[in-house]
Amino acid sequence: MSVEVHSLGCRLNISESEALRGLLGEARDLVVINSCAVTSEAVRQTRQAIRRARRDRPEARLIVTGCAAEVERETLGTMPEVDGIVPNIAKLDPRAWNVPASPAPRERRRYTRGFVQVQNGCDHACTFCVIPQGRGPSRSRSVAEVLEDVAVHLDAGVNEIVLTGVDLTSWGADLPDGPRLGALCEAILGRFPALPRLRLSSIDGAEVDDALFDLIAGETRVMPHVHLSLQHGHDLILKRMKRRHSRTDALSLVERLRARRPGIAIGADLIAGFPTEDEPAHRENLSIVDALEIVHGHVFPYSARAGTPAARMPRLDAATIKARAVELRARVARVRESWLAGQVGKPLWVLAEKGGTGHAENFAPVRLPAGTQPGSLIRVTPARIVEGILEA
Protein backbone atom coordinates (compact mmCIF):
# COMPACT_ATOMS: atom_id res chain seq x y z
CA MET A 1 0.00 0.00 0.00
CA SER A 2 1.25 3.47 -0.83
CA VAL A 3 0.10 6.95 -1.81
CA GLU A 4 1.02 8.50 -5.15
CA VAL A 5 0.30 12.12 -6.05
CA HIS A 6 0.69 13.09 -9.71
CA SER A 7 0.92 16.81 -10.38
CA LEU A 8 0.03 18.50 -13.66
CA GLY A 9 0.31 22.14 -14.61
CA CYS A 10 1.71 25.05 -12.65
CA ARG A 11 4.26 25.47 -9.88
CA LEU A 12 1.44 26.09 -7.46
CA ASN A 13 0.18 22.58 -8.15
CA ILE A 14 3.68 21.25 -7.47
CA SER A 15 3.69 23.01 -4.10
CA GLU A 16 0.22 21.73 -3.23
CA SER A 17 1.11 18.19 -4.30
CA GLU A 18 4.02 18.21 -1.86
CA ALA A 19 1.70 19.32 0.91
CA LEU A 20 -0.74 16.56 -0.09
CA ARG A 21 1.96 13.92 0.21
CA GLY A 22 2.66 15.08 3.73
CA LEU A 23 -1.03 15.21 4.58
CA LEU A 24 -1.90 11.74 3.30
CA GLY A 25 1.02 9.74 4.65
CA GLU A 26 1.48 6.20 3.33
CA ALA A 27 -1.02 3.90 5.04
CA ARG A 28 -3.46 3.63 2.16
CA ASP A 29 -3.66 2.36 -1.42
CA LEU A 30 -4.36 5.67 -3.11
CA VAL A 31 -3.52 7.57 -6.29
CA VAL A 32 -4.28 11.31 -6.51
CA ILE A 33 -4.27 13.20 -9.80
CA ASN A 34 -3.74 16.90 -9.06
CA SER A 35 -5.11 18.17 -12.36
CA CYS A 36 -4.80 21.22 -14.59
CA ALA A 37 -7.42 22.92 -16.77
CA VAL A 38 -5.63 25.96 -18.16
CA THR A 39 -6.07 24.70 -21.75
CA SER A 40 -7.96 21.91 -23.48
CA GLU A 41 -4.60 20.22 -23.94
CA ALA A 42 -4.06 20.30 -20.16
CA VAL A 43 -7.42 18.61 -19.68
CA ARG A 44 -6.47 15.99 -22.28
CA GLN A 45 -3.24 15.33 -20.38
CA THR A 46 -5.25 15.02 -17.16
CA ARG A 47 -7.46 12.34 -18.70
CA GLN A 48 -4.36 10.61 -20.04
CA ALA A 49 -2.76 10.67 -16.57
CA ILE A 50 -5.92 9.18 -15.06
CA ARG A 51 -5.95 6.27 -17.52
CA ARG A 52 -2.22 5.64 -17.09
CA ALA A 53 -2.51 5.66 -13.29
CA ARG A 54 -5.38 3.17 -13.43
CA ARG A 55 -3.35 0.83 -15.63
CA ASP A 56 -0.37 1.08 -13.27
CA ARG A 57 -2.39 0.76 -10.05
CA PRO A 58 -5.57 -1.21 -10.91
CA GLU A 59 -6.46 -1.92 -7.26
CA ALA A 60 -5.78 1.55 -5.85
CA ARG A 61 -8.47 4.11 -5.09
CA LEU A 62 -8.07 6.92 -7.69
CA ILE A 63 -9.10 10.46 -6.72
CA VAL A 64 -8.96 13.55 -8.92
CA THR A 65 -8.52 17.07 -7.56
CA GLY A 66 -7.13 20.32 -8.96
CA CYS A 67 -8.56 22.80 -11.44
CA ALA A 68 -9.90 20.23 -13.91
CA ALA A 69 -11.81 18.61 -11.05
CA GLU A 70 -13.79 21.87 -10.86
CA VAL A 71 -14.01 22.97 -14.47
CA GLU A 72 -14.46 19.47 -15.96
CA ARG A 73 -16.15 17.84 -12.96
CA GLU A 74 -18.91 16.14 -14.93
CA THR A 75 -16.60 14.83 -17.65
CA LEU A 76 -13.97 13.48 -15.27
CA GLY A 77 -16.53 12.17 -12.80
CA THR A 78 -18.00 9.86 -15.42
CA MET A 79 -14.65 8.30 -16.36
CA PRO A 80 -14.73 4.63 -15.24
CA GLU A 81 -11.18 4.93 -13.89
CA VAL A 82 -12.15 7.64 -11.37
CA ASP A 83 -13.34 6.65 -7.89
CA GLY A 84 -13.98 10.15 -6.60
CA ILE A 85 -13.36 13.87 -6.90
CA VAL A 86 -12.13 16.24 -4.19
CA PRO A 87 -12.95 19.93 -4.82
CA ASN A 88 -9.90 22.03 -5.55
CA ILE A 89 -10.63 24.41 -2.71
CA ALA A 90 -10.71 21.47 -0.26
CA LYS A 91 -7.72 19.47 -1.44
CA LEU A 92 -5.52 20.50 1.50
CA ASP A 93 -8.31 20.07 4.05
CA PRO A 94 -7.70 16.90 6.11
CA ARG A 95 -11.47 16.35 6.36
CA ALA A 96 -11.69 15.83 2.60
CA TRP A 97 -9.35 12.85 2.93
CA ASN A 98 -10.48 11.56 6.32
CA VAL A 99 -7.04 12.02 7.86
CA PRO A 100 -5.95 13.61 11.17
CA ALA A 101 -5.72 17.39 11.17
CA SER A 102 -2.10 17.19 12.34
CA PRO A 103 -0.38 14.42 10.35
CA ALA A 104 3.00 13.09 11.36
CA PRO A 105 5.94 15.18 10.08
CA ARG A 106 7.11 14.04 6.66
CA GLU A 107 10.29 14.73 4.72
CA ARG A 108 9.47 17.45 2.20
CA ARG A 109 12.70 17.58 0.25
CA ARG A 110 11.38 16.00 -2.90
CA TYR A 111 12.54 18.88 -5.07
CA THR A 112 15.79 20.82 -5.13
CA ARG A 113 13.75 24.01 -4.70
CA GLY A 114 11.24 24.81 -2.02
CA PHE A 115 7.96 25.87 -3.61
CA VAL A 116 6.05 28.05 -1.17
CA GLN A 117 2.43 28.93 -1.88
CA VAL A 118 1.65 32.44 -0.70
CA GLN A 119 -1.65 33.02 -2.48
CA ASN A 120 -4.44 31.15 -4.24
CA GLY A 121 -7.33 32.09 -6.52
CA CYS A 122 -7.83 35.16 -8.69
CA ASP A 123 -10.13 38.19 -8.64
CA HIS A 124 -9.51 39.19 -12.25
CA ALA A 125 -11.65 38.25 -15.22
CA CYS A 126 -9.35 37.73 -18.21
CA THR A 127 -11.64 36.73 -21.03
CA PHE A 128 -9.68 33.60 -21.99
CA CYS A 129 -9.09 32.21 -18.51
CA VAL A 130 -10.98 29.45 -16.73
CA ILE A 131 -8.74 29.32 -13.67
CA PRO A 132 -10.93 31.56 -11.43
CA GLN A 133 -13.65 28.93 -11.92
CA GLY A 134 -11.21 26.28 -10.75
CA ARG A 135 -9.63 28.12 -7.82
CA GLY A 136 -12.09 30.75 -6.69
CA PRO A 137 -11.36 34.29 -5.45
CA SER A 138 -7.93 35.51 -4.39
CA ARG A 139 -6.89 34.42 -0.90
CA SER A 140 -3.58 35.35 0.73
CA ARG A 141 -1.68 33.40 3.36
CA SER A 142 -0.44 35.41 6.31
CA VAL A 143 3.18 36.47 6.64
CA ALA A 144 3.53 34.13 9.63
CA GLU A 145 2.25 31.14 7.65
CA VAL A 146 4.59 31.86 4.77
CA LEU A 147 7.60 32.27 7.06
CA GLU A 148 6.78 28.98 8.76
CA ASP A 149 6.67 27.20 5.40
CA VAL A 150 9.97 28.76 4.31
CA ALA A 151 11.57 27.62 7.57
CA VAL A 152 10.48 24.01 6.95
CA HIS A 153 12.16 24.01 3.55
CA LEU A 154 15.32 25.65 4.82
CA ASP A 155 15.55 23.16 7.68
CA ALA A 156 15.50 20.44 5.01
CA GLY A 157 18.52 22.03 3.33
CA VAL A 158 16.86 23.75 0.38
CA ASN A 159 18.96 26.54 -1.16
CA GLU A 160 16.25 28.23 -3.22
CA ILE A 161 12.73 29.27 -2.32
CA VAL A 162 10.21 29.88 -5.11
CA LEU A 163 7.12 31.90 -4.22
CA THR A 164 4.04 30.67 -6.06
CA GLY A 165 0.42 31.67 -6.47
CA VAL A 166 -2.33 31.85 -9.05
CA ASP A 167 -1.97 35.64 -9.11
CA LEU A 168 1.21 36.00 -7.09
CA THR A 169 1.50 39.78 -7.20
CA SER A 170 -2.01 40.21 -5.77
CA TRP A 171 -0.77 38.79 -2.46
CA GLY A 172 -1.91 40.83 0.51
CA ALA A 173 -4.89 42.63 -1.02
CA ASP A 174 -7.32 40.71 1.21
CA LEU A 175 -5.20 40.96 4.38
CA PRO A 176 -5.51 43.69 7.05
CA ASP A 177 -3.94 46.95 5.83
CA GLY A 178 -3.42 45.44 2.36
CA PRO A 179 0.34 44.73 2.34
CA ARG A 180 2.01 44.19 -1.05
CA LEU A 181 4.21 41.37 -2.28
CA GLY A 182 7.35 43.47 -1.85
CA ALA A 183 6.71 43.60 1.89
CA LEU A 184 6.39 39.81 2.06
CA CYS A 185 9.68 39.36 0.19
CA GLU A 186 11.36 41.81 2.58
CA ALA A 187 10.01 39.82 5.53
CA ILE A 188 11.39 36.56 4.13
CA LEU A 189 14.81 38.00 3.35
CA GLY A 190 14.97 39.71 6.75
CA ARG A 191 13.92 36.63 8.74
CA PHE A 192 16.26 34.28 6.86
CA PRO A 193 19.52 36.12 6.14
CA ALA A 194 21.21 32.82 5.20
CA LEU A 195 18.70 32.08 2.43
CA PRO A 196 20.84 32.16 -0.75
CA ARG A 197 18.14 32.45 -3.39
CA LEU A 198 14.58 33.74 -3.58
CA ARG A 199 12.78 33.33 -6.90
CA LEU A 200 9.36 34.51 -8.03
CA SER A 201 7.05 32.51 -10.23
CA SER A 202 4.91 34.29 -12.82
CA ILE A 203 4.05 37.89 -11.93
CA ASP A 204 1.61 40.46 -13.29
CA GLY A 205 3.56 43.54 -14.31
CA ALA A 206 0.57 45.77 -13.51
CA GLU A 207 0.78 44.74 -9.85
CA VAL A 208 4.53 45.20 -9.21
CA ASP A 209 4.80 47.55 -6.22
CA ASP A 210 7.77 49.87 -5.58
CA ALA A 211 9.33 47.68 -2.89
CA LEU A 212 9.09 44.59 -5.08
CA PHE A 213 10.59 46.46 -8.03
CA ASP A 214 13.53 47.59 -5.89
CA LEU A 215 14.15 44.04 -4.68
CA ILE A 216 14.07 42.56 -8.18
CA ALA A 217 16.28 45.35 -9.48
CA GLY A 218 18.82 45.50 -6.68
CA GLU A 219 18.74 42.61 -4.18
CA THR A 220 21.29 39.94 -5.11
CA ARG A 221 19.41 37.20 -3.24
CA VAL A 222 16.34 37.80 -5.41
CA MET A 223 17.05 35.99 -8.65
CA PRO A 224 17.57 38.08 -11.82
CA HIS A 225 14.72 36.33 -13.58
CA VAL A 226 11.23 37.73 -14.10
CA HIS A 227 8.46 35.75 -15.75
CA LEU A 228 5.68 38.05 -16.88
CA SER A 229 2.04 37.11 -17.32
CA LEU A 230 2.19 39.05 -20.59
CA GLN A 231 -0.14 37.05 -22.90
CA HIS A 232 0.20 39.25 -26.00
CA GLY A 233 2.08 42.09 -27.63
CA HIS A 234 -0.79 43.95 -29.32
CA ASP A 235 -2.84 46.53 -27.44
CA LEU A 236 -6.24 45.74 -28.96
CA ILE A 237 -5.83 42.03 -28.27
CA LEU A 238 -4.74 42.84 -24.71
CA LYS A 239 -7.94 44.86 -24.27
CA ARG A 240 -10.03 42.02 -25.64
CA MET A 241 -8.25 39.69 -23.23
CA LYS A 242 -9.18 42.18 -20.47
CA ARG A 243 -5.57 42.45 -19.38
CA ARG A 244 -4.62 45.46 -17.26
CA HIS A 245 -1.42 46.44 -19.04
CA SER A 246 -0.52 47.75 -22.47
CA ARG A 247 2.42 46.91 -24.69
CA THR A 248 4.05 50.16 -23.60
CA ASP A 249 3.59 49.25 -19.93
CA ALA A 250 5.46 45.96 -20.46
CA LEU A 251 8.25 47.63 -22.40
CA SER A 252 8.62 50.32 -19.73
CA LEU A 253 8.78 47.83 -16.85
CA VAL A 254 11.48 45.74 -18.50
CA GLU A 255 13.44 48.82 -19.57
CA ARG A 256 13.45 50.13 -16.00
CA LEU A 257 14.50 46.74 -14.61
CA ARG A 258 17.34 46.39 -17.11
CA ALA A 259 18.54 49.90 -16.34
CA ARG A 260 19.07 48.79 -12.72
CA ARG A 261 19.98 45.13 -13.33
CA PRO A 262 21.35 44.71 -16.86
CA GLY A 263 21.68 40.91 -16.75
CA ILE A 264 18.09 40.18 -15.79
CA ALA A 265 16.43 37.41 -17.82
CA ILE A 266 12.88 37.92 -19.03
CA GLY A 267 10.30 35.18 -19.40
CA ALA A 268 6.69 35.50 -20.48
CA ASP A 269 3.47 33.67 -21.18
CA LEU A 270 2.20 34.32 -24.70
CA ILE A 271 -1.00 33.20 -26.41
CA ALA A 272 -0.99 32.58 -30.16
CA GLY A 273 -4.11 32.88 -32.26
CA PHE A 274 -6.43 34.65 -29.84
CA PRO A 275 -9.90 35.34 -31.33
CA THR A 276 -9.91 38.30 -33.78
CA GLU A 277 -6.08 38.25 -33.99
CA ASP A 278 -5.29 39.40 -37.53
CA GLU A 279 -1.90 39.24 -39.22
CA PRO A 280 -0.71 42.68 -37.99
CA ALA A 281 -1.63 41.74 -34.41
CA HIS A 282 0.28 38.47 -34.79
CA ARG A 283 3.30 40.42 -36.03
CA GLU A 284 3.09 42.64 -32.95
CA ASN A 285 3.04 39.49 -30.83
CA LEU A 286 6.18 38.27 -32.58
CA SER A 287 7.91 41.61 -32.28
CA ILE A 288 7.45 41.89 -28.53
CA VAL A 289 9.62 38.78 -28.14
CA ASP A 290 12.50 40.76 -29.66
CA ALA A 291 11.60 44.03 -27.95
CA LEU A 292 11.61 42.46 -24.46
CA GLU A 293 14.29 39.88 -25.31
CA ILE A 294 12.12 37.06 -24.02
CA VAL A 295 14.40 34.10 -23.37
CA HIS A 296 12.05 31.94 -21.27
CA GLY A 297 8.86 31.81 -23.32
CA HIS A 298 5.75 29.75 -22.57
CA VAL A 299 3.73 29.81 -25.78
CA PHE A 300 0.14 28.57 -25.71
CA PRO A 301 -2.01 28.11 -28.82
CA TYR A 302 -5.35 29.70 -27.99
CA SER A 303 -7.72 27.13 -26.54
CA ALA A 304 -11.39 28.02 -26.14
CA ARG A 305 -12.62 27.25 -22.62
CA ALA A 306 -16.34 26.84 -22.09
CA GLY A 307 -17.97 29.63 -20.09
CA THR A 308 -15.32 32.26 -20.87
CA PRO A 309 -16.13 35.44 -22.86
CA ALA A 310 -13.37 34.71 -25.39
CA ALA A 311 -15.08 31.46 -26.34
CA ARG A 312 -17.91 33.58 -27.81
CA MET A 313 -15.58 35.76 -29.90
CA PRO A 314 -14.90 35.12 -33.61
CA ARG A 315 -12.37 32.30 -33.60
CA LEU A 316 -9.44 31.61 -35.92
CA ASP A 317 -9.19 28.26 -37.65
CA ALA A 318 -7.11 25.59 -35.92
CA ALA A 319 -4.43 25.48 -38.61
CA THR A 320 -3.77 29.22 -38.32
CA ILE A 321 -3.58 29.05 -34.53
CA LYS A 322 -1.13 26.15 -34.72
CA ALA A 323 1.03 27.85 -37.35
CA ARG A 324 1.22 31.08 -35.34
CA ALA A 325 2.19 29.17 -32.21
CA VAL A 326 4.98 27.46 -34.15
CA GLU A 327 6.20 30.81 -35.43
CA LEU A 328 6.05 32.38 -31.97
CA ARG A 329 8.03 29.50 -30.44
CA ALA A 330 10.63 29.79 -33.18
CA ARG A 331 11.04 33.50 -32.45
CA VAL A 332 11.56 32.80 -28.73
CA ALA A 333 14.03 30.02 -29.59
CA ARG A 334 16.05 32.40 -31.74
CA VAL A 335 16.28 35.03 -29.01
CA ARG A 336 17.07 32.35 -26.43
CA GLU A 337 19.86 30.87 -28.56
CA SER A 338 21.56 34.26 -28.81
CA TRP A 339 21.15 34.81 -25.07
CA LEU A 340 22.64 31.44 -24.18
CA ALA A 341 25.62 32.17 -26.42
CA GLY A 342 26.16 35.31 -24.36
CA GLN A 343 26.41 33.21 -21.18
CA VAL A 344 29.43 31.27 -22.45
CA GLY A 345 32.56 32.25 -20.56
CA LYS A 346 30.64 33.87 -17.70
CA PRO A 347 30.94 32.37 -14.20
CA LEU A 348 27.47 31.25 -13.04
CA TRP A 349 26.13 30.04 -9.71
CA VAL A 350 24.03 26.98 -10.51
CA LEU A 351 21.53 25.13 -8.36
CA ALA A 352 22.09 21.43 -9.06
CA GLU A 353 19.09 19.28 -9.90
CA LYS A 354 18.53 15.60 -10.58
CA GLY A 355 19.77 14.28 -13.89
CA GLY A 356 23.10 16.09 -13.93
CA THR A 357 21.80 19.53 -14.81
CA GLY A 358 20.78 22.67 -12.97
CA HIS A 359 19.75 26.28 -13.43
CA ALA A 360 21.76 29.45 -12.98
CA GLU A 361 20.44 32.49 -11.17
CA ASN A 362 18.99 33.78 -14.46
CA PHE A 363 17.44 30.32 -15.02
CA ALA A 364 19.83 29.37 -17.81
CA PRO A 365 20.08 25.54 -17.99
CA VAL A 366 23.55 24.16 -17.21
CA ARG A 367 24.98 20.64 -17.43
CA LEU A 368 27.04 19.88 -14.32
CA PRO A 369 30.03 17.65 -13.57
CA ALA A 370 29.22 14.02 -12.81
CA GLY A 371 28.51 13.37 -9.15
CA THR A 372 27.26 16.88 -8.33
CA GLN A 373 24.88 16.60 -5.38
CA PRO A 374 21.32 17.72 -6.23
CA GLY A 375 20.34 20.76 -4.22
CA SER A 376 23.88 22.11 -3.96
CA LEU A 377 25.09 25.42 -5.35
CA ILE A 378 28.08 25.13 -7.67
CA ARG A 379 30.14 27.69 -9.58
CA VAL A 380 30.38 26.89 -13.29
CA THR A 381 31.93 28.74 -16.22
CA PRO A 382 30.27 27.41 -19.40
CA ALA A 383 32.51 26.84 -22.41
CA ARG A 384 29.92 25.72 -24.95
CA ILE A 385 26.26 25.06 -25.70
CA VAL A 386 25.17 21.49 -26.40
CA GLU A 387 21.56 20.89 -27.44
CA GLY A 388 20.37 24.08 -25.78
CA ILE A 389 22.19 23.49 -22.48
CA LEU A 390 25.32 25.27 -21.25
CA GLU A 391 28.22 23.09 -20.18
CA ALA A 392 31.82 23.51 -19.06
Secondary structure, 3 states (H helix, E strand, C coil): CCEEEEECCCHHHHHHHHHHHHHHCCCCCEEEEEECCCCHHHHHHHHHHHHHHHHHCCCCEEEEEEHHHHHCHHHHHCCCCCCEECCHHHCCCHHHHCCCCCCCCCCCCCCCCEEEECEECCCCCCCCCCHHHHHCCCEECCHHHHHHHHHHHHHCCCCEEEEECCCHHHCCCCCCCCCCHHHHHHHHHHHCCCCCEEEECCECHHHCCHHHHHHHHHCCCECCEEEEEEECCCHHHHHHHCCCCCHHHHHHHHHHHHHHCCCCEEEEEEEECCCCCCHHHHHHHHHHHHHHCEEEEEEEECCCCCCCHHHHCCCCCHHHHHHHHHHHHHHHHHHHHHHHHHHCCCCEEEEECCCCEEEECCCCEEECCCCCCCCCEEEECCCEEECCEEEC
